[in-house]
Amino acid sequence: MKNLMLLTAFLLLSFASFCQSEKFISAMKKNISLVDSASINNKPDAFVDLANTFERIGTSEKNQWLPYYYAAYSRVNYGFMQKNPVNNDAIAEKATALINKADSLQPGNSEISCVKSMIASLQLMLNPQQRYMQYGALSDNLLKKAKEQDPSNPRPYLLKGQNLQYTPEQFGGGCKTAKPQLEIAVEKFKTFKPATEVSPYWGKSYADMLINQCK
């Protein structure tokens, strides 16, 4: 009888855990699709709403790093869409707090290093001439780290190529230096498989667009 009660309790806990997991996956998939939509339709305000939604999911699912990752990713994309970079530092501060939460739950992750690099690039944009030595170097070092953490990840190469493409040629940028990085990204996207159905997969179409601009 005791064994039967223990088995019943175990099954009930397993079922509750399964339901919670299904609810989490469903919420994540729904909002990740909205991230794609906000990018395609160029809707910066949608990224603020998504950042808040992902943060609430993270608060509910305390051991999950991906909600905080996507919250930070949404914040930094909102920043990149602003015509005036005057608020970049404030946006970067919010994104940093979120990505640090993700990092505490999933240290040594290549995707997290990529978002940290994006945040540094956002801060660089506020004053490129004065900030390059600090934030340009930080962004580059984080991408090197991301490549080491997961050599199969195409996003560090995509971000490095993007950074080079939008850097003036007199400072070592332009298509000539960007194209090799973008070509590696495109090749890696052909074989890259996300770890889960809600893991990061973004960037393929953007890599294709950037490399086509260099032809």
C-alpha positions, -999 to 999 in steps of 0.1 A, spaced: 0 0 0 28 24 9 46 16 -24 13 23 -43 9 57 -25 45 66 -34 40 56 -70 8 77 -72 26 107 -57 54 103 -82 30 101 -111 11 132 -100 44 151 -96 56 140 -130 23 150 -146 24 184 -129 60 189 -141 50 179 -176 21 203 -177 43 231 -164 69 223 -190 43 223 -218 30 256 -206 65 271 -206 73 258 -241 40 270 -255 45 305 -240 80 307 -253 72 296 -288 44 321 -290 65 350 -280 96 339 -300 73 340 -331 64 376 -321 101 385 -319 104 374 -355 74 394 -365 87 425 -347 120 422 -366 104 417 -400 79 445 -395 103 469 -379 82 475 -347 105 487 -319 78 492 -294 68 456 -298 102 446 -285 96 465 -252 64 445 -247 82 413 -255 110 421 -232 85 426 -204 67 394 -213 99 373 -213 110 387 -180 76 377 -165 81 342 -178 116 342 -163 102 353 -129 77 324 -131 102 298 -144 131 306 -120 155 280 -133 151 288 -170 177 310 -187 161 314 -221 133 339 -210 160 363 -196 181 357 -228 151 367 -250 142 396 -227 177 410 -231 178 403 -268 145 422 -272 158 451 -253 189 454 -273 170 451 -306 147 479 -294 179 500 -289 192 493 -323 159 505 -339 161 539 -323 169 568 -346 186 587 -319 211 568 -297 207 592 -267 190 565 -246 214 537 -256 231 535 -222 198 533 -203 186 506 -227 219 487 -224 217 489 -186 183 471 -186 195 445 -212 227 439 -191 207 432 -160 186 406 -179 215 389 -197 234 386 -164 204 367 -150 206 343 -179 244 340 -174 239 331 -138 217 302 -148 237 291 -178 273 302 -175 297 298 -204 270 300 -231 279 312 -266 244 327 -272 247 348 -240 281 361 -250 266 371 -284 239 392 -267 265 408 -244 285 417 -275 254 433 -290 249 453 -258 285 466 -261 279 476 -297 247 495 -287 268 515 -262 295 521 -288 269 537 -311 263 566 -286 297 580 -295 318 557 -317 349 579 -318 352 583 -280 339 548 -271 356 525 -296 385 516 -274 362 505 -246 331 491 -262 344 482 -296 371 461 -280 346 446 -255 322 436 -283 350 420 -303 364 400 -273 329 387 -264 325 375 -300 358 357 -298 346 341 -265 314 331 -282 332 313 -310 353 294 -285 323 285 -264 305 269 -294 324 267 -326 292 255 -344 273 287 -336 269 309 -367 258 340 -348 293 352 -335 305 352 -371 273 370 -383 277 397 -357 314 401 -364 307 404 -401 279 429 -394 302 450 -372 329 450 -399 305 458 -427 293 489 -410 328 500 -400 344 525 -424 371 511 -446 397 535 -433 392 518 -399 395 483 -412 359 477 -421 338 474 -452 328 444 -473 363 432 -479 369 423 -443 332 415 -435 326 390 -463 348 362 -450 331 363 -416 297 364 -432 306 335 -455 315 314 -425 282 323 -408 262 313 -439 280 279 -440 274 273 -404 237 281 -406 234 252 -431 242 227 -404 234 245 -372 206 229 -351 192 246 -320 195 226 -288 157 228 -282 126 241 -300 129 274 -281 167 278 -283 181 307 -304 180 302 -342 178 338 -355 201 353 -381 201 332 -412 181 355 -435 200 385 -421 234 368 -429 221 362 -465 211 398 -468 244 412 -456 265 390 -478 243 398 -509 250 435 -502 287 427 -505 284 411 -540 
